[in-house]
Amino acid sequence: MKEKLFLYLAVFLRHNLILRMEGNVNHESIDAYSKTFAEQLINTFFKDRTSIKGAEILEFSHIKQINFFILKILFEKWQSEFENLKSPYFDFQNEAVIKAAGSLMNVLSKNILIRKDDFRPLLEEATYKTVLIIFSPYEYYLQEINKPTFQKISLDDLKGIRKYMKINGNLLDAYIDRFEKEGIQAVFNDDAVRIFDEVCETIKETPEEFEIYIQELSKVLAVDLNVIYSDSNEIVKVYEEDDQIEESDNINEKFGSGQQTLLDTLETEKKEAIIDIHEKKPIEGLKKSITINQRFMFENDLFNGDKDEFEMVVNYLDNCTNKQEAMSFIEENYVQKKNWDLEKEEVSEFFNIINKRFPG
C-alpha cells in the first residue's frame, strides 16, 4: 500500500486527532512558504552580521525542529563530501581511517561557520522538512526511507534519523521497534516501505496536533491550511506575494444548527474550506481512501473501538449500488439506533467520504 497516509485534513480540536485529506499536500506551496519564512528569519538574524556559528544554529529559530534539521542537513553534506574523497588508492574502510574521520567530524562540528548566502538554502530546506513533518509525517518519513540514492535502509540509519526528530517521532519509534523485534539490520527500499506501511496500519498513537505548530510558524509567517492542502499551484502566489492569509474555516461551520436529515446534511452547499478542495474528485472505494488517522478516529469515536464492526460497515458500504442505499443503512443502524450526532466532526467526515464514494 503506497497511498500517501497521514496527510492532514483540518484542525480537529474536539478529540485531539489530526486527519488527512485525499491527495498530496501541495509541495510547491510548502516550498514557496519555506522560502518566504526563511527569508524573514535571515533578514532579522543577519541584520548586523555576516555568518552564523554552530552554537547559534541550535538557538536560531524558536521552532527547535528547524534548528535540528539544519544540523541534520549539514551532517548529511559532510557524509556526502567524505564519500567523494574515496579513491581506489586508499583504504577508507580501515579502522584507523574511520576513527580519524569521526574525530575530524567532531572537530568540524565545533567549528561551524556559515555565511549568510550559504545558510539560506539550508534554512529553506530545513523549514520545508519541518512543515512536512508537521502536516504529513508519513510522507516525510517515506522520503527518508526511500531515498533514490540509497538501495537499503538500516537500523543504524533509522536511529541516526531519530536523533534529529523533535516532532512526530512516535511513528519512527514504532518503525525502529519493528526492526529491533524482528532482528532486521537492513532491508532494500521496497521492503522498507512495505514494513513502514504495515507499521502505519497498526500504530495506536496519532500524530501530534498541529495547532501549536501553526501558531509557532505564524509568529514568523501565517500558515494557511487551504494552501498547504491544495492541489492548485496558483495558491503558491499567496506566499510569493506575501499577502495577508485568511484564517481557515472550521469544518463545523459547514453545517447548520437546525435538524437535518442525513441526505440533507450530505447535500449542504459546500464552503471554501480545506475539506472542499477535493470534494468533486470521486473515490474508488471507502476502504482504499480511509487513512490511518481516519481509521483510528472512526473506530474509536463511531464504533467504540470495535475494529471488526468498522471493517464490516466499510465493506458493506463499498458494495452498495448508490448513495441512497448506503445512507439508508447508516441512518437506520447508526444515526437512529446508536444516536450518531450529525454535527460531530467525525460523523461529518465519515459522511463526506461516503459522499465522495457516491457523487452526484
Long-range contacts (C-beta under 8 A, 24 or more apart in sequence): 1-197, 1-201, 2-193, 2-197, 3-288, 3-291, 4-136, 4-138, 4-139, 4-142, 5-138, 5-197, 5-200, 5-291, 5-292, 5-293, 6-136, 6-137, 6-138, 6-139, 6-171, 6-200, 6-207, 6-291, 6-292, 6-293, 7-135, 7-136, 7-138, 7-139, 7-229, 7-291, 8-135, 8-136, 8-207, 8-210, 8-229, 8-293, 9-229, 9-274, 9-275, 9-349, 10-225, 10-248, 10-250, 10-251, 10-273, 10-274, 10-275, 11-210, 11-211, 11-214, 11-225, 11-248, 11-250, 12-251, 12-297, 12-345, 13-211, 14-344, 14-345, 15-297, 15-300, 15-301, 15-345, 15-346, 16-206, 16-209, 17-206, 17-293, 17-296, 17-297, 18-206, 18-207, 18-208, 18-209, 18-210, 18-293, 19-291, 19-293, 19-294, 19-297, 19-349, 20-136, 20-291, 20-292, 20-293, 20-294, 21-229, 21-274, 21-275, 21-277, 21-278, 22-278, 22-281, 22-283, 22-289, 22-356, 23-231, 23-278, 23-281, 24-136, 24-139, 24-231, 25-132, 25-135, 25-136, 25-139, 25-228, 25-229, 26-227, 26-228, 26-229, 26-230, 26-231, 26-232, 26-233, 26-235, 26-236, 28-233, 28-236, 29-227, 29-228, 29-230, 29-233, 29-235, 29-236, 29-238, 29-239, 30-128, 30-131, 30-132, 30-228, 31-124, 31-128, 31-236, 32-236, 32-238, 32-239, 32-240, 33-127, 33-131, 33-221, 33-223, 33-227, 33-228, 33-239, 34-124, 34-125, 34-127, 34-128, 34-131, 35-124, 35-239, 36-221, 36-239, 36-240, 36-242, 37-127, 37-217, 37-220, 37-221, 38-120, 38-123, 38-124, 38-127, 39-120, 40-220, 40-221, 41-123, 41-220, 42-116, 42-119, 42-120, 42-123, 46-116, 50-115, 50-116, 51-113, 51-114, 51-115, 51-116, 51-119, 52-113, 52-114, 52-116, 52-119, 53-112, 53-113, 54-109, 54-110, 54-111, 54-112, 54-113, 57-112, 60-123, 62-216, 62-219, 63-130, 63-213, 63-216, 63-217, 64-166, 65-130, 65-133, 65-165, 65-166, 65-167, 66-123, 66-126, 66-127, 66-130, 67-126, 68-164, 68-165, 68-166, 69-125, 69-126, 69-129, 69-130, 69-164, 70-122, 70-123, 70-126, 71-164, 72-126, 72-161, 72-164, 73-122, 73-125, 73-126, 74-112, 74-122, 75-105, 78-105, 78-108, 130-167, 131-217, 131-228, 133-165, 133-167, 133-168, 134-167, 134-168, 134-208, 134-210, 134-213, 134-217, 135-210, 135-228, 135-229, 137-167, 137-168, 137-171, 137-207, 138-171, 138-200, 138-292, 140-168, 141-171, 141-172, 141-175, 141-196, 142-193, 142-196, 145-189, 145-192, 145-193, 145-196, 146-189, 146-192, 146-193, 147-189, 150-189, 151-188, 151-189, 152-186, 152-187, 152-188, 152-189, 152-192, 153-186, 153-187, 153-189, 153-192, 154-185, 154-186, 155-179, 155-180, 155-184, 155-185, 155-186, 157-186, 167-208, 167-213, 168-207, 168-208, 170-203, 170-205, 170-207, 171-199, 171-200, 171-203, 171-205, 171-207, 174-199, 174-203, 174-205, 175-199, 200-292, 201-292, 203-292, 204-296, 206-293, 206-296, 207-293, 224-248, 225-274, 226-272, 226-273, 226-274, 226-277, 229-274, 229-277, 230-277, 231-277, 231-278, 232-277, 248-273, 248-274, 249-273, 249-274, 251-275, 251-345, 251-348, 251-349, 252-343, 252-345, 252-348, 254-348, 255-342, 255-343, 255-348, 257-343, 260-342, 261-331, 262-327, 262-330, 262-331, 262-335, 262-342, 262-351, 263-323, 263-324, 263-327, 265-342, 265-348, 265-351, 266-323, 266-327, 266-351, 266-352, 266-354, 266-355, 275-349, 275-352, 278-356, 279-352, 279-355, 279-356, 280-359, 281-356, 282-356, 282-357, 282-359, 283-353, 283-356, 283-357, 285-318, 285-357, 286-314, 286-317, 286-318, 286-353, 286-354, 286-357, 287-314, 287-315, 287-318, 289-353, 289-356, 289-357, 290-314, 290-353, 294-349, 294-353, 297-346, 297-349, 298-346, 298-350, 301-344, 301-346, 302-334, 302-340, 302-346, 302-347, 302-350, 317-354, 317-357, 318-357, 320-358, 322-358, 323-354, 323-355, 323-357, 323-358, 323-360, 326-354, 326-357, 326-358, 327-351, 327-354, 330-354
